[in-house]
Amino acid sequence: MKKIFLLYTFLFLNLSAFAQNNDVWNSFSNKDTTLIGFKDKNGVIKIEPKFSGFTIARKFENIIAVTEEKDQKWKSYYLTKTGKTVGLDSLYVFDNGSDCENEGFIRFTDHKTDKMGMFNSEGKIVIPAVYSNLTKVRNGMIIVLKDAEKKQDGEHFYWTGGKEFLIDINNKVLIENFAYNDDLNFYSLEKSKEPSKDPVRENFLGIDGQYYSFINFDKEFKYWLQNTILSDLSIANLEKHSFDKIVYWKEPDGWINSPTTKFIYQNYTFLKLKLQELKNPKTDYFVTTDGLNQFIFESSEYEMYFNNCNESKEWIYPVKSIIINPKNKNDLGQDHIQFLRTENGYKLISVSSKKDNLK
């Protein structure tokens, strides 16, 4: 792929909002592991264990969502590093978990109106609770849904209607009719007078008359796969584009970590055969996008790919899974080859075989 140059520096936040707080506090549990508190980097206790429930933050950088029991009643709120409490009983909860800050911002819900907004790191409302839904902040931008109708489908709910916009953290609309898209890399933004001609980018006309373009992860990966991997299936090239460790499934042991060089040399025949199959138009396979599995990739080398709540940062480090169906339709199982997007490009990180023939 041709080298991409950013045409514009596009920051909506003050530099301090992006700056990492060196004094990040880490969570710790009480003796019976029922409550958590926080210690600083020197092990000094800053908050005694008292939080439970929806308190999922493992690190306290600027602002977190917490729950505690007081007078036999549950109390939930947002807590800043300075001890300020805001948003009483206004936690934004999704999939049984509260929100986690990103770039110093965290979402909240006004349960009286069932609308959502956002606090900054100081606990000040920067996005008022006027939206039906909104994403985390990504490079100073947020996708919002306004005036939608919530409907229930069994235990789950969904939105119908409404309008979607791309806004900045000052609640300024950047792009109208901006449909939600998980495949866009918001940290790859280019802004120009004419649409980008890069085949892996998507263009959107902003209300300022300029074009905003973002790399599409799916297009980027498929381009990279064809031109970087499938064009050279040598051992050296596979090793070059692999993570430091390869995780693979082996019965009866389960997931195993292997040094990359050892894994590729021992399983080169299998890898080459499976990747060669992708060149055949008759091969039945598909590509999915997920986040890094925090229950498998637990060691320190994966830490940067998870946020302060141990959630995968799939909005910048997605995992692209190639899933290959068997040639014989009567056979069961699939072969999986996974690549993690890193700061140094996509890297092979995990492999599993339906025949359990990995070494």
VOMARTI-969825 format. One record per residue (C-alpha): residue number from 1; residue in three letters; chain; z negated, y, x negated. Coordinates in steps of 0.25 Angstrom, whole numbers. Layout:
<atoms>
- torro | semar | marfi | pz | py | px
- NUM | ala | A | Z | Y | X
...
</atoms>
This chain:
<atoms>
- torro | semar | marfi | pz | py | px
- 1 | met | A | 0 | 0 | 0
- 2 | lys | A | 3 | 14 | -5
- 3 | lys | A | -9 | 22 | -10
- 4 | ile | A | -15 | 30 | 1
- 5 | phe | A | -19 | 44 | -2
- 6 | leu | A | -27 | 52 | 8
- 7 | leu | A | -20 | 65 | 11
- 8 | tyr | A | -33 | 72 | 16
- 9 | thr | A | -47 | 71 | 14
- 10 | phe | A | -53 | 69 | 28
- 11 | leu | A | -68 | 70 | 29
- 12 | phe | A | -75 | 75 | 42
- 13 | leu | A | -89 | 73 | 37
- 14 | asn | A | -97 | 81 | 27
- 15 | leu | A | -97 | 74 | 13
- 16 | ser | A | -112 | 71 | 15
- 17 | ala | A | -109 | 63 | 27
- 18 | phe | A | -101 | 53 | 19
- 19 | ala | A | -111 | 53 | 7
- 20 | gln | A | -119 | 41 | 5
- 21 | asn | A | -134 | 43 | 6
- 22 | asn | A | -139 | 37 | -7
- 23 | asp | A | -153 | 35 | 0
- 24 | val | A | -149 | 24 | 9
- 25 | trp | A | -161 | 17 | 15
- 26 | asn | A | -160 | 2 | 17
- 27 | ser | A | -166 | -6 | 29
- 28 | phe | A | -178 | -16 | 27
- 29 | ser | A | -185 | -25 | 37
- 30 | asn | A | -200 | -27 | 40
- 31 | lys | A | -207 | -40 | 37
- 32 | asp | A | -202 | -47 | 50
- 33 | thr | A | -188 | -40 | 49
- 34 | thr | A | -190 | -34 | 63
- 35 | leu | A | -189 | -20 | 59
- 36 | ile | A | -181 | -12 | 48
- 37 | gly | A | -184 | 0 | 40
- 38 | phe | A | -177 | 7 | 28
- 39 | lys | A | -180 | 9 | 13
- 40 | asp | A | -173 | 18 | 4
- 41 | lys | A | -166 | 13 | -9
- 42 | asn | A | -179 | 13 | -17
- 43 | gly | A | -185 | 4 | -6
- 44 | val | A | -194 | 15 | -1
- 45 | ile | A | -196 | 13 | 14
- 46 | lys | A | -191 | 25 | 22
- 47 | ile | A | -192 | 19 | 36
- 48 | glu | A | -202 | 8 | 39
- 49 | pro | A | -196 | -4 | 47
- 50 | lys | A | -196 | 0 | 61
- 51 | phe | A | -182 | -1 | 66
- 52 | ser | A | -176 | -13 | 73
- 53 | gly | A | -166 | -16 | 84
- 54 | phe | A | -153 | -8 | 82
- 55 | thr | A | -157 | -3 | 68
- 56 | ile | A | -146 | -10 | 60
- 57 | ala | A | -144 | -1 | 49
- 58 | arg | A | -147 | -7 | 35
- 59 | lys | A | -145 | 6 | 28
- 60 | phe | A | -150 | 20 | 32
- 61 | glu | A | -140 | 30 | 26
- 62 | asn | A | -141 | 42 | 36
- 63 | ile | A | -143 | 38 | 50
- 64 | ile | A | -146 | 25 | 57
- 65 | ala | A | -148 | 19 | 71
- 66 | val | A | -162 | 13 | 73
- 67 | thr | A | -171 | 6 | 83
- 68 | glu | A | -186 | 5 | 84
- 69 | glu | A | -197 | 0 | 93
- 70 | lys | A | -207 | 11 | 97
- 71 | asp | A | -218 | 9 | 108
- 72 | gln | A | -211 | -4 | 112
- 73 | lys | A | -198 | 3 | 115
- 74 | trp | A | -185 | 3 | 107
- 75 | lys | A | -181 | 16 | 101
- 76 | ser | A | -167 | 18 | 95
- 77 | tyr | A | -162 | 31 | 87
- 78 | tyr | A | -154 | 36 | 75
- 79 | leu | A | -162 | 39 | 62
- 80 | thr | A | -157 | 48 | 51
- 81 | lys | A | -162 | 47 | 36
- 82 | thr | A | -170 | 59 | 38
- 83 | gly | A | -178 | 52 | 50
- 84 | lys | A | -171 | 60 | 61
- 85 | thr | A | -170 | 52 | 74
- 86 | val | A | -159 | 54 | 84
- 87 | gly | A | -151 | 47 | 95
- 88 | leu | A | -163 | 41 | 102
- 89 | asp | A | -158 | 28 | 109
- 90 | ser | A | -144 | 32 | 106
- 91 | leu | A | -140 | 21 | 97
- 92 | tyr | A | -125 | 17 | 97
- 93 | val | A | -125 | 2 | 98
- 94 | phe | A | -113 | -7 | 97
- 95 | asp | A | -113 | -22 | 96
- 96 | asn | A | -128 | -23 | 96
- 97 | gly | A | -129 | -13 | 84
- 98 | ser | A | -132 | 2 | 82
- 99 | asp | A | -123 | 11 | 75
- 100 | cys | A | -123 | 13 | 60
- 101 | glu | A | -120 | 26 | 53
- 102 | asn | A | -106 | 28 | 46
- 103 | glu | A | -104 | 40 | 37
- 104 | gly | A | -117 | 46 | 42
- 105 | phe | A | -114 | 45 | 57
- 106 | ile | A | -119 | 36 | 68
- 107 | arg | A | -115 | 34 | 82
- 108 | phe | A | -125 | 35 | 94
- 109 | thr | A | -124 | 33 | 109
- 110 | asp | A | -129 | 43 | 120
- 111 | his | A | -133 | 32 | 130
- 112 | lys | A | -135 | 42 | 141
- 113 | thr | A | -120 | 45 | 141
- 114 | asp | A | -115 | 32 | 133
- 115 | lys | A | -108 | 41 | 124
- 116 | met | A | -108 | 40 | 109
- 117 | gly | A | -109 | 50 | 97
- 118 | met | A | -113 | 51 | 83
- 119 | phe | A | -124 | 56 | 74
- 120 | asn | A | -123 | 61 | 59
- 121 | ser | A | -132 | 57 | 48
- 122 | glu | A | -142 | 68 | 52
- 123 | gly | A | -143 | 63 | 66
- 124 | lys | A | -135 | 74 | 72
- 125 | ile | A | -125 | 71 | 83
- 126 | val | A | -111 | 74 | 77
- 127 | ile | A | -103 | 66 | 88
- 128 | pro | A | -109 | 69 | 102
- 129 | ala | A | -110 | 57 | 111
- 130 | val | A | -98 | 60 | 119
- 131 | tyr | A | -90 | 47 | 115
- 132 | ser | A | -89 | 34 | 122
- 133 | asn | A | -88 | 27 | 108
- 134 | leu | A | -85 | 31 | 94
- 135 | thr | A | -84 | 24 | 80
- 136 | lys | A | -92 | 26 | 67
- 137 | val | A | -88 | 38 | 59
- 138 | arg | A | -77 | 34 | 49
- 139 | asn | A | -73 | 44 | 39
- 140 | gly | A | -78 | 55 | 48
- 141 | met | A | -70 | 50 | 60
- 142 | ile | A | -74 | 43 | 73
- 143 | ile | A | -66 | 37 | 84
- 144 | val | A | -72 | 41 | 97
- 145 | leu | A | -69 | 36 | 112
- 146 | lys | A | -72 | 46 | 123
- 147 | asp | A | -73 | 45 | 138
- 148 | ala | A | -72 | 30 | 138
- 149 | glu | A | -77 | 21 | 149
- 150 | lys | A | -87 | 10 | 145
- 151 | lys | A | -85 | -3 | 152
- 152 | gln | A | -93 | -16 | 151
- 153 | asp | A | -87 | -30 | 148
- 154 | gly | A | -98 | -40 | 149
- 155 | glu | A | -108 | -37 | 138
- 156 | his | A | -98 | -27 | 131
- 157 | phe | A | -92 | -14 | 135
- 158 | tyr | A | -80 | -7 | 131
- 159 | trp | A | -73 | 7 | 133
- 160 | thr | A | -61 | 11 | 141
- 161 | gly | A | -53 | 24 | 142
- 162 | gly | A | -58 | 36 | 134
- 163 | lys | A | -51 | 43 | 123
- 164 | glu | A | -52 | 40 | 108
- 165 | phe | A | -53 | 50 | 97
- 166 | leu | A | -55 | 51 | 82
- 167 | ile | A | -65 | 62 | 79
- 168 | asp | A | -73 | 67 | 67
- 169 | ile | A | -88 | 68 | 65
- 170 | asn | A | -87 | 82 | 70
- 171 | asn | A | -82 | 76 | 84
- 172 | lys | A | -68 | 83 | 81
- 173 | val | A | -56 | 75 | 87
- 174 | leu | A | -47 | 71 | 76
- 175 | ile | A | -37 | 61 | 83
- 176 | glu | A | -36 | 59 | 98
- 177 | asn | A | -32 | 46 | 105
- 178 | phe | A | -38 | 39 | 92
- 179 | ala | A | -39 | 24 | 97
- 180 | tyr | A | -50 | 16 | 90
- 181 | asn | A | -45 | 8 | 78
- 182 | asp | A | -53 | -1 | 69
- 183 | asp | A | -42 | -2 | 59
- 184 | leu | A | -41 | 12 | 55
- 185 | asn | A | -47 | 16 | 41
- 186 | phe | A | -53 | 30 | 44
- 187 | tyr | A | -56 | 32 | 29
- 188 | ser | A | -41 | 31 | 26
- 189 | leu | A | -38 | 44 | 34
- 190 | glu | A | -26 | 52 | 30
- 191 | lys | A | -23 | 65 | 37
- 192 | ser | A | -9 | 71 | 37
- 193 | lys | A | 2 | 79 | 44
- 194 | glu | A | 11 | 67 | 45
- 195 | pro | A | 8 | 52 | 49
- 196 | ser | A | 5 | 43 | 37
- 197 | lys | A | 16 | 33 | 34
- 198 | asp | A | 7 | 23 | 28
- 199 | pro | A | 9 | 10 | 35
- 200 | val | A | -6 | 7 | 35
- 201 | arg | A | -10 | 20 | 42
- 202 | glu | A | -11 | 24 | 56
- 203 | asn | A | -9 | 39 | 60
- 204 | phe | A | -15 | 47 | 71
- 205 | leu | A | -12 | 62 | 75
- 206 | gly | A | -24 | 70 | 74
- 207 | ile | A | -27 | 82 | 83
- 208 | asp | A | -25 | 91 | 71
- 209 | gly | A | -10 | 87 | 70
- 210 | gln | A | -12 | 78 | 58
- 211 | tyr | A | -11 | 63 | 56
- 212 | tyr | A | -23 | 55 | 53
- 213 | ser | A | -20 | 41 | 47
- 214 | phe | A | -29 | 30 | 44
- 215 | ile | A | -26 | 16 | 37
- 216 | asn | A | -26 | 5 | 47
- 217 | phe | A | -34 | -7 | 41
- 218 | asp | A | -25 | -17 | 47
- 219 | lys | A | -12 | -11 | 42
- 220 | glu | A | -18 | -9 | 29
- 221 | phe | A | -23 | -23 | 27
- 222 | lys | A | -11 | -30 | 32
- 223 | tyr | A | -2 | -21 | 22
- 224 | trp | A | -12 | -24 | 11
- 225 | leu | A | -12 | -39 | 14
- 226 | gln | A | 3 | -40 | 14
- 227 | asn | A | 5 | -31 | 1
- 228 | thr | A | -7 | -34 | -7
- 229 | ile | A | -11 | -48 | -4
- 230 | leu | A | 1 | -56 | 2
- 231 | ser | A | 10 | -51 | -8
- 232 | asp | A | 2 | -57 | -20
- 233 | leu | A | -7 | -69 | -17
- 234 | ser | A | -10 | -71 | -31
- 235 | ile | A | -25 | -75 | -35
- 236 | ala | A | -26 | -62 | -43
- 237 | asn | A | -22 | -53 | -31
- 238 | leu | A | -31 | -60 | -21
- 239 | glu | A | -42 | -59 | -31
- 240 | lys | A | -39 | -44 | -33
- 241 | his | A | -40 | -42 | -18
- 242 | ser | A | -52 | -49 | -15
- 243 | phe | A | -67 | -45 | -14
- 244 | asp | A | -77 | -49 | -25
- 245 | lys | A | -81 | -61 | -16
- 246 | ile | A | -74 | -69 | -6
- 247 | val | A | -82 | -75 | 6
- 248 | tyr | A | -76 | -88 | 12
- 249 | trp | A | -81 | -98 | 22
- 250 | lys | A | -84 | -112 | 17
- 251 | glu | A | -90 | -123 | 26
- 252 | pro | A | -102 | -126 | 26
- 253 | asp | A | -107 | -115 | 18
- 254 | gly | A | -101 | -103 | 26
- 255 | trp | A | -97 | -90 | 19
- 256 | ile | A | -96 | -91 | 4
- 257 | asn | A | -95 | -79 | -6
- 258 | ser | A | -86 | -82 | -18
- 259 | pro | A | -81 | -74 | -30
- 260 | thr | A | -67 | -69 | -27
- 261 | thr | A | -61 | -75 | -39
- 262 | lys | A | -67 | -89 | -37
- 263 | phe | A | -63 | -89 | -22
- 264 | ile | A | -49 | -85 | -24
- 265 | tyr | A | -46 | -95 | -35
- 266 | gln | A | -52 | -106 | -27
- 267 | asn | A | -45 | -102 | -14
- 268 | tyr | A | -32 | -96 | -19
- 269 | thr | A | -23 | -107 | -12
- 270 | phe | A | -30 | -105 | 1
- 271 | leu | A | -29 | -89 | 0
- 272 | lys | A | -15 | -89 | -4
- 273 | leu | A | -10 | -99 | 6
- 274 | lys | A | -17 | -91 | 18
- 275 | leu | A | -12 | -77 | 13
- 276 | gln | A | 2 | -83 | 11
- 277 | glu | A | 1 | -87 | 26
- 278 | leu | A | 0 | -73 | 30
- 279 | lys | A | 15 | -70 | 25
- 280 | asn | A | 20 | -81 | 35
- 281 | pro | A | 23 | -74 | 48
- 282 | lys | A | 20 | -87 | 55
- 283 | thr | A | 5 | -87 | 50
- 284 | asp | A | -5 | -84 | 62
- 285 | tyr | A | -15 | -74 | 56
- 286 | phe | A | -21 | -61 | 60
- 287 | val | A | -29 | -50 | 53
- 288 | thr | A | -42 | -45 | 59
- 289 | thr | A | -52 | -33 | 55
- 290 | asp | A | -67 | -35 | 54
- 291 | gly | A | -79 | -30 | 46
- 292 | leu | A | -85 | -37 | 34
- 293 | asn | A | -95 | -47 | 39
- 294 | gln | A | -109 | -43 | 36
- 295 | phe | A | -115 | -57 | 37
- 296 | ile | A | -105 | -63 | 27
- 297 | phe | A | -103 | -51 | 17
- 298 | glu | A | -118 | -48 | 14
- 299 | ser | A | -119 | -46 | -1
- 300 | ser | A | -119 | -32 | -7
- 301 | glu | A | -104 | -31 | -11
- 302 | tyr | A | -101 | -30 | 4
- 303 | glu | A | -111 | -19 | 7
- 304 | met | A | -101 | -7 | 6
- 305 | tyr | A | -94 | -14 | 18
- 306 | phe | A | -105 | -13 | 28
- 307 | asn | A | -112 | 0 | 33
- 308 | asn | A | -127 | 3 | 34
- 309 | cys | A | -129 | -7 | 46
- 310 | asn | A | -121 | -18 | 39
- 311 | glu | A | -109 | -16 | 48
- 312 | ser | A | -96 | -19 | 41
- 313 | lys | A | -88 | -6 | 38
- 314 | glu | A | -75 | -11 | 44
- 315 | trp | A | -70 | 3 | 47
- 316 | ile | A | -67 | 4 | 32
- 317 | tyr | A | -69 | -10 | 26
- 318 | pro | A | -63 | -20 | 36
- 319 | val | A | -61 | -34 | 34
- 320 | lys | A | -47 | -39 | 37
- 321 | ser | A | -47 | -54 | 41
- 322 | ile | A | -34 | -62 | 40
- 323 | ile | A | -36 | -74 | 50
- 324 | ile | A | -26 | -85 | 48
- 325 | asn | A | -24 | -95 | 60
- 326 | pro | A | -20 | -109 | 57
- 327 | lys | A | -6 | -114 | 57
- 328 | asn | A | -9 | -125 | 66
- 329 | lys | A | -13 | -120 | 79
- 330 | asn | A | -22 | -132 | 81
- 331 | asp | A | -30 | -129 | 69
- 332 | leu | A | -43 | -121 | 70
- 333 | gly | A | -49 | -110 | 61
- 334 | gln | A | -43 | -98 | 54
- 335 | asp | A | -42 | -93 | 40
- 336 | his | A | -48 | -80 | 37
- 337 | ile | A | -45 | -71 | 25
- 338 | gln | A | -53 | -58 | 25
- 339 | phe | A | -51 | -45 | 17
- 340 | leu | A | -61 | -33 | 16
- 341 | arg | A | -56 | -19 | 15
- 342 | thr | A | -63 | -13 | 3
- 343 | glu | A | -62 | 0 | -5
- 344 | asn | A | -53 | -8 | -14
- 345 | gly | A | -44 | -13 | -3
- 346 | tyr | A | -44 | -26 | 5
- 347 | lys | A | -51 | -38 | -2
- 348 | leu | A | -51 | -53 | 2
- 349 | ile | A | -66 | -55 | 6
- 350 | ser | A | -67 | -68 | 14
- 351 | val | A | -59 | -81 | 17
- 352 | ser | A | -61 | -92 | 27
- 353 | ser | A | -53 | -104 | 30
- 354 | lys | A | -52 | -113 | 42
- 355 | lys | A | -51 | -125 | 33
- 356 | asp | A | -63 | -122 | 25
- 357 | asn | A | -55 | -124 | 12
- 358 | leu | A | -60 | -112 | 4
- 359 | lys | A | -67 | -115 | -9
</atoms>
